[in-house]
Amino acid sequence: MQPQPADNAARSVIDIAKLSLTFETGDGPVHALSDIDLNIGAGEFVSFIGPSGCGKTTLLRVIADLEAPTGGTISVNGMSPHEARLARAYGYVFQAAALYPWRTIAENIALPLEIMGHSREEQAERVRRNMELVDLDGFERKYPWQLSGGMQQRASIARALSFDPDLLLMDEPFGALDEIVRDHLNEQLLKLWAKTDKTVVFVTHSIPEAVFLSTRIVVLCPRPGRIYDIIDNPLPRDRGLDIRETAEFLKVAHRVREGLRAGHSYDD
Ligand SMILES: Nc1ncnc2c1ncn2[C@@H]1O[C@H](COP(=O)(O)OP(=O)(O)OP(=O)(O)O)[C@@H](O)[C@H]1O
C-alpha cells in the first residue's frame, strides 16, 4: 500500500545537524558551509537559494556524497550519504543535461539501468514510463543534439528517475534556459512531483522559481556559507503559473528577497 501523505510527511529523508565544510585551498581555508541544521521530510519540495558562493551546490553535493563534510552529521534515508549513494537513494540532475551525444535519448535514459544490470525488457519498460512522465514519448530514437535545451533537460530528469529513487537532487537544472521554457518546465516538474510523490531538493538563483516550486525555501548567505532563513511556503500544493500574480506569492517572494539582500555583498 502507498503511504498516505500524512504518514509520508512525518518520515525524515535528510537530517543535517551542525554541518560544516571547509575547503583547504592554496589561498587559505574557504568556509563553504558552517553550522547547517536542516531536516527534510518525505514528499517535500525544498529549494536552496542564495547569492553566488553561498554553498548551495556544496550542500547538495554533500547530500549526494560528492563532497565530505568536515564537521557535524548528515543522514540520508537514515544512512550515511555514502551508503545512500550505494543504495541508489537519489537521482541527481546537473545544470547541464550531460547526455552522451553518441547515445539516443532512450539509450541515455537506460544508462543507469544498464549499469545496474536490469534486463533489456525491464530497461525498455522503465525508459518508456519515464519518457512519458517527462512528456518526451516519441523522441526515443533521437540524439541529444536533435532536441532543444529544455527537452534535453527533461531527458536528464527522466534518466535521474529511471531507477525510481524517492529523492531527486537538482542543481539549477533550468538555469541556462529562457524564461518561457523555464516556466513550462517548472509547471511540468510540479506536476511530476505531485504525480510521483518524490522528495525534491532544488538549487536555484531565481526567486519566482523557488517560490513557485517549493514547499519550503532555504535562504543561504555566504562567508561562511550558512542558513539565513527557512521559509514555509503557504501556497497550496496544486498551483498554476498564474499564482505568481497573487498577494500570497508576492509576500513569500518579498521575504526571500529580503533574505538575499541581507546576505549579499555587492563587491562579489
Ligand atoms: N572543490 C572546491 N575547492 C575549493 N573551494 C571550493 C570548491 N568547491 C566550492 N568551493 C568554494 O566554496 C564556496 C561555495 O561554493 P558553491 O559552488 O557551493 O556555491 P554556490 O552557492 O552553489 O554558488 P553558485 O551560485 O555560483 O553556483 C565558494 O566560495 C566556492 O569557491
The ligand as a Gaussian input file, in Angstrom:
#p B3LYP/6-31G(d) Opt

LIG

0 1
 N       36.360000      21.988000      -4.672000
 C       36.466000      23.216000      -4.137000
 N       37.650000      23.669000      -3.683000
 C       37.760000      24.892000      -3.102000
 N       36.739000      25.741000      -2.947000
 C       35.527000      25.335000      -3.385000
 C       35.328000      24.060000      -4.004000
 N       34.016000      23.947000      -4.340000
 C       33.427000      25.088000      -3.952000
 N       34.326000      25.925000      -3.378000
 C       34.051000      27.253000      -2.798000
 O       33.034000      27.071000      -1.820000
 C       32.127000      28.175000      -1.837000
 C       30.728000      27.660000      -2.095000
 O       30.663000      27.233000      -3.451000
 P       29.327000      26.672000      -4.114000
 O       29.646000      26.289000      -5.506000
 O       28.736000      25.632000      -3.239000
 O       28.403000      27.957000      -4.076000
 P       27.014000      28.204000      -4.811000
 O       26.142000      28.908000      -3.823000
 O       26.478000      26.928000      -5.370000
 O       27.459000      29.195000      -5.954000
 P       26.855000      29.420000      -7.429000
 O       25.508000      30.017000      -7.216000
 O       27.797000      30.388000      -8.055000
 O       26.801000      28.088000      -8.117000
 C       32.665000      29.145000      -2.890000
 O       33.456000      30.102000      -2.244000
 C       33.478000      28.254000      -3.795000
 O       34.504000      28.990000      -4.420000

